[in-house]
Amino acid sequence: MPRALISGISGQDGSYLAESLLREGHEVHGLVRRSSLEVPHVKMSRISTVMDQLTLHPCSLESQTALLEVVREIKPDYLYHLGAQSFVSYEIDQEYATLDTNLGSTHALLSAVMRFAPHCRFYFAASSEMFGHAETSPQNESTPFNPRSVYGISKLAGFHICKSFRENEDIFACSGILYNHESPRRGKEYVTQKIISQAVAIHRGHSNVIKLGNLDARRDWGHAKDYVEAMRKITEFDKPDDFVVASGRTHSVREFCEKAFSLLDLDFEDFFECDPRFFRPSEKTPLCGDATKAHEELDWAPTHDLDTIIEEMMDCELERTASFTN
Ligand code: GDP
């Protein structure tokens, strides 16, 4: 039975990946913060239905010795490193933790693999944020990186560490350069889930306003379930390599809002209030991914478009909040 270890198992991607690996007969281990184990109903809700089939290890990404120890103990066949400080900030002088944690954990896990499980296939969750102010659109694996956020810089460093373990140490280390991917399990700090939950709150009469930043911002949005399947194809491919994983289409925040509100027979413009707090530094080129390489080499293609993503998120939010209505 193949043994997989997932960092970030309780997050959106980790939870879908764990379910997919369990379906395919893997033994699945996950790294979780000790503090999360103390409040499982809050922090582990995404994996609650499969919890009894998982082996969870309390281990923080900040502790490089603990990471080394877990890999030494489990000797995984697959290691999916999805955990990270994921806050997208542009304040480089305030973001030591993002840089330290994301860089240090990737380095420690790869070193551990080299020492204790050199056969392991290592997946690194890279990000479209690495392209930052990209010179061209759409971006593919040959597009120069130009990160602007601290998160993007930390992911780019992790990407290069991965590449160096692959090229210098012969480790099967690969990266998926994933564009935004959403689902009902997305956190409320992201604009998609914020729009869905606000739309439902307005529909239920619990609110009458939605405050957002730049409605013209565009994103290449896909479904997390599709992107998790891409991760599996990347690690099961015959050679380690890096792949862009994207839908190849961008939509604006405004389009997302209009589609979501119209599902509830509401006109988004009646409730929208512009809030400068939610504006980001200017985004020169919209990030749009060209996943031709993943299509051709991995036979991967997304199975959800934006409409089906919004419908699924909306259905889940309506169901989740049904019991709160009077
Ligand atoms: P990310 O920035 O790609 O990690 O994803 P987000 O979902 O946080 O943001 C997507 C886009 O929505 C960005 O271009 C934001 O500028 C834009 N946006 C507009 N209003 C909001 C808002 O109220 N919250 C967030 N998170 N993003 C917003």
Boltz pocket constraint, residues with backbone or C-beta under 6 A from the ligand:
constraints:
  - pocket:
      binder: B
      contacts: [[A, 88], [A, 180], [A, 189], [A, 190], [A, 191], [A, 192], [A, 194], [A, 211], [A, 212], [A, 213], [A, 214], [A, 215], [A, 217], [A, 218], [A, 219], [A, 253], [A, 278], [A, 279], [A, 280], [A, 283]]
      max_distance: 6.0
